[in-house]
Amino acid sequence: MYPTISDFLREVLGLNIPLPIQSYGFFVATAFLIGIWIVVKEMKRKEAEGIFHVITKKVYVGAKATVKELTISGLFGFVVGFKLVDAFLRYSEFVASPQDFILSTDGSWLGGFAFAALSIFMSWYEKNKLRIETPAWQEKKVRPHQLAGNILVVAGIFGLLGAKLFHNLENLDDLIAHPMESLFSFSGLTFFGGLIVGAIAVTIYVKRNKIPPIHVFDIGAVTMPLAYAIGRIGCQVSGDGCWGIDNLNPKPGWLSWLPDWAWAYNYPHNIINEGVIIPACEWTHCHVLANPVFPTPLYETAMMLIVFGILFSIRKKIKVPGMLFSFYLIFAGIERFLIESIRINNVFKIGNLEVTQAEMISVGLVILGIIGVFITKKIHSQKSKPLQTS
């Protein structure tokens, strides 16, 4: 395992370069960048097909910077300087635990005030350059693909909040016992929570910008499986605890081609320090699982890459808006339901039945996806019927 990029550089390339970049965060950032690229390409394609149209917005131009704008700019600059300067001055501590460092109340007051002043000046200067004698409202034309970054930022922020919310609801005991750690740590995220809350936020945002949400969801149906697959690589590389149940069974003969670590793995040097101490270890993370487990992140990566390949290959052939997203819901539900049987998760009792939160949501997604296929097909066929004339 390589919890940080520095661990990878040291063990694989022999380079000792201390970097404050965790492996999981690296892969999440990679997934985000690839997601933006796909969304932009797909939005441009839909613009060319006449599905998306130019958006007209009214903007107030020529006015001087307001007190509110300068205050927000100053606060942002202060937070950046407060942490950035302190990170530079205490770089070794920052590298050792970036998450704890960022979430702590420690920082450089001098750096904070300096960056706040600089940020306020830059905001005033940029506004002053565009000032005109009589400020006025003007119409500005925006092509939908120019908002792709904003859409993914909205999805990312609210998706993170939703993932955190659903995880804490699933782990109320931990939330009560350690409220601050549970609420503000970067670990402990539930994908389905992110999907639900993120989808709601994106719907609101694109509707306000007069972009048909149903077509944006179809684009998401292609983007999310690939992003999810890349994110799960980060889980595997860092060993963040998203692994499976103990697997002490010998590898079946029909899987002889599969590497042993892809059948059962004990996650040495995992980032959450789970398991027993590794003798003579000099790493920051020196634990290994006592028993090997199913490396479920690998399986999820493989399955979601297949889902991505299927949906990407048929995206131009499906002309019914919303049907591609319905297919995604079905595939995502099936994938997660299958993996739950060998994945560590909290179990809820409903009568004599034991189920996980993910299994319940998975079934719901499959049902919703099937309903979506029929409804979108029906709506499309009705709109395609020629008008009857008497």
LINUR-V701568 format. One record per helix or strand of 2 or more residues. SS is the DSSP state (2 for helix, 1 for strand). FROM is the first residue (numbers start at 0). LEN is the number of residues. If there is no record, write none. Layout:
# LINUR-V701568
ss,from,len
SS,FROM,LEN
SS,FROM,LEN
This chain:
# LINUR-V701568
ss,from,len
2,4,9
2,22,26
1,54,7
2,66,23
2,90,6
2,97,6
2,108,21
1,135,7
2,143,27
2,171,6
2,178,6
2,190,18
2,212,26
2,252,3
2,259,4
1,275,2
1,286,2
2,295,19
2,322,18
1,346,4
1,352,4
2,356,28
